[in-house]
Amino acid sequence: WLLRALETRRHDIKRLGIYFHELHAFGPPWRSSFWLSPLQRHIASRLAKLSDFWMTNREGSAQWLSKFSGEKPHVVLPVFSNVGESLSRPEVRFPRIVVFGSPSLRQKTYQVVGDKLYAWARQASLEVHDIGAPIVDAQLAETMSANGVIQHGLLDENEVGNLMDKAKFGLLAYPVHVIAKSGVFAAYCAHGICPILLSDSYEATDGVVAARHYLTGIPSNSVSVLEANQIGDGAWSWYQGHRVAVHAKKILRLAGLKATVSRD
């Protein structure tokens, strides 16, 4: 319906800009994503052709879109944090690990990391702070409680930001090759946390590099304050190139409008 509506109304739209968060699904033949993928690729390619300008969050997506959009103005910016941004990186951190995100994402993170998280937390004297709507898996919730996870539940933006500004680590299970579209990773970086990523591979992508912007999996030993601060600072510095104000200015410029947003 989106493609049909835009094709019908295109002559009434003075300047059309499209943001592509994702392009198309993919998966094995026994899942609907496999069968929907060709149609979704068709829709995405047609939208790119219809647009006057476009934005996306990954270089890989931009390369695909450019095949259909030609030389149209565009910009590639990883997603920004939707729970605020620290204007300067707080260096004083408490021995805490934050697990943040939707219930399904957090559940996956706990399942992927398993008991390694709790063993490392005990060994390094770290608190585990869970932030988000309650996880419905009763067995997992019981395991979290048994291992002393502090479960905050849903919090407002300021409360989440305050917790992140004080935490040393942020844990996330997410494929590194698409990490630029992760709002949780963006939130960790925006608050200068040292991210810990759980992924099948750890190749450099969209300017994100292992050991410079995140730790690869649960460390086998304690992480020094200096190393955690260096990675947290690296993550925060990487984020500055695509914070909210940068997105706003880029959109206004692409749309041919005067930038009226403040620096912050």
C-alpha positions in Angstrom: 0.0 0.0 0.0 2.9 2.4 0.7 4.4 2.0 -2.7 1.0 2.3 -4.5 0.1 5.4 -2.4 3.4 7.2 -3.2 3.2 6.3 -6.9 -0.3 7.7 -7.1 0.5 10.9 -5.2 4.1 11.4 -6.4 3.2 14.3 -8.7 1.7 16.2 -5.7 4.8 15.8 -3.6 7.3 18.6 -4.1 10.3 16.8 -2.6 10.2 13.2 -1.4 12.7 11.9 1.1 12.7 8.3 2.4 14.4 6.8 5.3 15.3 3.1 5.0 15.8 1.4 8.4 15.7 -2.1 6.8 15.4 -3.2 3.2 14.0 -6.7 3.1 13.7 -9.8 5.2 15.7 -13.0 4.7 15.6 -16.4 6.2 15.3 -20.2 5.4 12.7 -21.5 3.1 10.4 -22.7 5.9 9.9 -19.2 7.2 7.7 -16.5 5.7 10.6 -14.1 5.5 12.1 -16.2 2.7 9.0 -15.9 0.5 8.3 -12.2 1.3 11.9 -11.2 0.5 11.5 -10.8 -3.3 8.4 -8.6 -2.9 10.1 -6.5 -0.2 13.2 -6.0 -2.4 10.9 -4.8 -5.2 9.2 -2.3 -2.9 12.5 -1.0 -1.5 14.0 -0.6 -5.0 10.9 1.2 -6.3 10.9 3.5 -3.3 14.5 4.4 -3.9 13.7 5.3 -7.6 10.7 7.4 -6.5 12.6 9.5 -3.9 14.4 12.8 -4.4 16.7 11.9 -1.6 17.1 9.1 0.9 18.8 8.1 4.2 19.8 4.8 5.7 21.8 3.5 8.7 24.3 1.1 7.1 26.8 1.3 4.4 25.7 -2.1 3.2 22.2 -0.8 2.7 23.4 2.3 1.0 25.4 0.2 -1.6 22.3 -1.8 -2.4 20.0 1.3 -2.7 22.5 3.1 -4.9 22.1 0.5 -7.6 18.5 1.7 -8.0 18.5 5.3 -7.0 21.4 6.4 -9.1 23.2 9.6 -8.1 20.4 11.0 -5.9 21.5 12.9 -2.7 21.7 10.6 0.3 23.4 10.1 3.6 24.3 7.1 5.7 24.0 7.6 9.5 23.8 4.9 12.1 20.7 5.2 14.3 20.7 7.5 17.3 19.8 6.8 20.9 16.1 7.1 21.8 16.9 7.4 25.5 18.9 10.6 25.5 22.5 11.5 24.9 25.3 12.5 27.3 26.8 15.9 26.2 30.1 14.8 27.7 31.2 11.3 28.7 31.0 10.7 32.5 34.2 9.0 33.5 33.2 8.0 37.0 31.5 4.6 36.7 30.2 2.1 39.1 30.8 -1.7 38.7 27.5 -2.4 36.9 26.5 -4.2 33.8 23.3 -2.9 32.0 21.1 -5.1 29.9 18.6 -2.9 28.1 16.1 -3.2 25.3 12.8 -5.0 24.5 11.9 -8.1 26.4 12.6 -10.3 23.4 16.0 -8.8 22.8 17.0 -9.0 26.5 15.8 -12.6 26.7 17.9 -13.5 23.7 20.9 -11.8 25.3 20.5 -13.7 28.5 20.0 -17.0 26.6 23.1 -16.4 24.4 25.4 -15.4 27.3 24.1 -18.1 29.7 25.9 -18.6 33.0 29.0 -16.8 31.8 27.5 -13.5 32.7 26.7 -14.4 36.3 30.1 -16.1 36.8 32.0 -13.1 35.5 29.8 -10.7 37.5 30.7 -12.6 40.7 34.3 -12.8 39.8 34.6 -9.1 39.0 32.2 -7.9 41.7 29.8 -6.4 39.2 26.0 -5.8 39.6 23.7 -6.7 36.7 21.0 -4.2 36.1 18.1 -5.2 33.8 16.1 -2.3 32.2 12.9 -2.8 30.3 9.5 -4.4 30.3 9.5 -7.7 32.4 10.7 -10.8 30.6 7.8 -13.3 30.4 9.9 -16.5 30.4 9.3 -17.7 34.0 12.4 -19.9 34.1 14.7 -17.2 32.8 13.2 -14.6 35.2 13.7 -17.0 38.1 17.4 -17.6 37.0 17.9 -13.8 36.9 16.5 -13.4 40.4 18.5 -16.3 41.8 21.7 -14.6 40.4 20.9 -11.2 42.0 19.9 -9.3 38.8 18.5 -6.0 39.7 15.3 -5.7 37.6 14.2 -2.1 37.2 11.3 -2.7 34.8 10.2 0.1 32.5 11.8 3.5 33.3 11.4 6.9 31.7 14.2 8.3 29.5 15.9 10.3 32.3 16.0 7.3 34.6 17.5 5.1 31.9 20.0 7.8 31.0 21.1 8.2 34.7 21.6 4.5 35.1 23.6 4.3 31.9 25.8 7.3 32.8 26.9 5.5 35.9 27.3 1.9 34.5 30.6 0.6 33.3 29.3 -2.1 30.8 26.3 -2.6 28.6 25.5 -6.1 27.3 23.8 -6.9 24.0 23.4 -10.0 21.7 23.2 -8.6 18.2 24.8 -9.4 14.8 27.8 -7.0 14.5 27.4 -6.6 10.7 24.1 -4.8 11.3 25.0 -3.1 14.6 24.6 0.4 13.1 20.8 -0.1 13.1 20.7 -1.1 16.8 19.0 1.4 19.1 20.3 -0.3 22.1 23.9 -0.2 20.9 23.3 3.5 20.1 22.1 4.1 23.6 25.1 2.5 25.2 27.5 4.5 23.0 25.5 7.8 23.6 26.1 7.4 27.3 29.7 6.3 27.0 29.2 2.8 28.3 31.8 0.1 27.4 29.6 -2.2 25.2 29.9 -6.0 25.3 28.6 -7.6 22.1 27.7 -11.2 21.6 27.8 -12.1 17.9 28.7 -14.9 15.5 31.5 -12.7 14.0 33.1 -9.5 14.8 34.2 -7.9 11.5 34.7 -4.1 11.3 31.5 -2.4 10.0 30.2 1.1 9.7 33.3 2.4 11.5 32.7 0.1 14.5 35.8 -1.9 15.4 36.2 -4.6 18.0 38.4 -3.7 21.0 38.1 -0.1 20.1 34.3 0.4 20.3 33.2 -2.8 22.1 34.4 -6.0 23.8 33.8 -9.3 22.0 31.9 -11.5 24.4 32.2 -11.9 28.1 35.9 -11.3 29.1 37.8 -14.2 30.5 39.4 -12.0 33.1 38.6 -8.7 34.8 38.7 -5.6 32.6 40.8 -2.8 33.9 39.3 0.6 34.6 41.6 2.1 31.9 40.5 -0.4 29.2 36.8 0.0 30.0 37.2 3.8 29.9 39.1 3.7 26.6 36.5 1.6 24.9 33.6 3.6 26.4 35.3 6.8 25.2 35.8 5.2 21.8 32.1 4.2 21.6 31.0 7.7 22.7 33.3 9.4 20.2 32.0 7.2 17.4 28.4 8.1 18.3 29.0 11.9 18.1 29.0 11.7 14.3 25.4 10.7 14.1 23.7 12.1 17.2 20.2 13.5 17.0 21.2 17.0 16.0 23.4 15.6 13.2 20.4 13.6 11.8 18.2 16.7 11.9 20.7 18.9 10.1 21.4 16.3 7.5 17.6 15.8 6.8 17.1 19.6 6.5 20.0 19.9 4.1 18.8 17.0 1.9 15.3 18.5 1.9 16.7 21.9 0.9 15.5 23.6 4.1 17.3 26.0 6.3 18.8 24.3 9.4 17.1 25.8 12.5 18.0 23.2 15.1 20.4 24.0 17.9 23.8 22.2 18.3 22.3 20.1 21.1 
